[in-house]
Protein backbone atom coordinates (compact mmCIF):
# COMPACT_ATOMS: atom_id res chain seq x y z
CA UNK A 1 0.00 0.00 0.00
CA UNK A 2 2.60 2.53 1.11
CA UNK A 3 4.77 2.08 -1.98
CA UNK A 4 1.82 2.52 -4.32
CA UNK A 5 0.50 5.49 -2.34
CA UNK A 6 3.90 7.20 -2.43
CA UNK A 7 4.26 6.61 -6.17
CA UNK A 8 0.82 8.05 -6.81
CA UNK A 9 1.49 10.97 -4.45
CA UNK A 10 4.67 11.84 -6.38
CA UNK A 11 2.62 12.05 -9.56
CA UNK A 12 0.10 14.30 -7.82
CA UNK A 13 2.85 16.50 -6.39
CA UNK A 14 4.46 16.88 -9.81
CA UNK A 15 1.10 17.67 -11.36
CA UNK A 16 0.34 20.20 -8.61
CA UNK A 17 3.65 21.95 -9.34
CA UNK A 18 2.65 22.15 -12.99
CA UNK A 19 -0.67 23.73 -11.99
CA UNK A 20 1.14 26.28 -9.82
CA UNK A 21 3.60 27.11 -12.60
CA UNK A 22 0.80 27.48 -15.13
CA UNK A 23 -1.17 29.71 -12.77
CA UNK A 24 1.89 31.89 -12.15
CA UNK A 25 2.43 32.19 -15.89
CA UNK A 26 -1.21 33.16 -16.37
CA UNK A 27 -0.99 35.71 -13.59
CA UNK A 28 2.13 37.18 -15.18
CA UNK A 29 0.37 37.41 -18.55
CA UNK A 30 -2.46 39.33 -16.91
CA UNK A 31 -0.08 41.57 -14.99
CA UNK A 32 1.85 42.51 -18.11
CA UNK A 33 -1.38 43.05 -20.06
CA UNK A 34 -0.51 40.43 -22.67
CA UNK A 35 -2.69 40.06 -25.73
CA UNK A 36 -5.90 38.08 -25.78
CA UNK A 37 -4.37 35.16 -27.68
CA UNK A 38 -1.54 34.85 -25.16
CA UNK A 39 -3.91 35.06 -22.21
CA UNK A 40 -6.25 32.51 -23.81
CA UNK A 41 -3.37 30.09 -24.35
CA UNK A 42 -2.16 30.53 -20.75
CA UNK A 43 -5.73 30.09 -19.47
CA UNK A 44 -6.17 26.89 -21.46
CA UNK A 45 -2.82 25.59 -20.20
CA UNK A 46 -3.82 26.30 -16.59
CA UNK A 47 -7.24 24.65 -17.00
CA UNK A 48 -5.63 21.57 -18.58
CA UNK A 49 -3.09 21.36 -15.77
CA UNK A 50 -5.90 21.58 -13.19
CA UNK A 51 -7.84 18.85 -15.02
CA UNK A 52 -4.70 16.68 -15.02
CA UNK A 53 -4.43 17.16 -11.26
CA UNK A 54 -8.00 15.99 -10.73
CA UNK A 55 -7.33 13.02 -13.00
CA UNK A 56 -4.16 12.12 -11.05
CA UNK A 57 -6.07 12.29 -7.77
CA UNK A 58 -8.81 10.06 -9.16
CA UNK A 59 -6.24 7.59 -10.49
CA UNK A 60 -4.65 7.38 -7.05
CA UNK A 61 -8.02 6.82 -5.44
CA UNK A 62 -8.97 4.06 -7.87
CA UNK A 63 -5.55 2.41 -7.61
CA UNK A 64 -5.73 2.34 -3.83
CA UNK A 65 -9.29 1.06 -3.92
CA UNK A 66 -7.95 -2.08 -5.57
CA UNK A 67 -5.49 -2.59 -2.72
CA UNK A 68 -7.79 -2.02 0.25
CA UNK A 69 -10.85 -3.77 1.57
CA UNK A 70 -14.06 -1.67 1.69
CA UNK A 71 -13.60 -0.55 5.32
CA UNK A 72 -9.97 0.40 4.76
CA UNK A 73 -10.87 2.30 1.61
CA UNK A 74 -13.67 4.16 3.42
CA UNK A 75 -11.24 5.17 6.17
CA UNK A 76 -8.72 6.28 3.55
CA UNK A 77 -11.32 8.47 1.81
CA UNK A 78 -12.35 10.06 5.11
CA UNK A 79 -8.71 10.66 6.02
CA UNK A 80 -8.01 12.36 2.70
CA UNK A 81 -11.04 14.62 3.05
CA UNK A 82 -10.19 15.58 6.62
CA UNK A 83 -6.54 16.12 5.79
CA UNK A 84 -7.40 18.45 2.92
CA UNK A 85 -9.71 20.45 5.18
CA UNK A 86 -7.05 20.73 7.89
CA UNK A 87 -4.49 21.87 5.35
CA UNK A 88 -6.90 24.46 3.97
CA UNK A 89 -7.43 25.87 7.47
CA UNK A 90 -3.69 25.97 8.15
CA UNK A 91 -3.09 27.82 4.90
CA UNK A 92 -5.92 30.24 5.62
CA UNK A 93 -4.40 30.99 9.04
CA UNK A 94 -0.95 31.52 7.55
CA UNK A 95 -2.34 33.95 5.00
CA UNK A 96 -4.12 35.82 7.82
CA UNK A 97 -0.90 36.30 9.82
Secondary structure as UniProt FT lines:
FT   HELIX           2..31
FT   TURN            32..33
FT   HELIX           36..65
FT   TURN            66..67
FT   HELIX           70..96
//
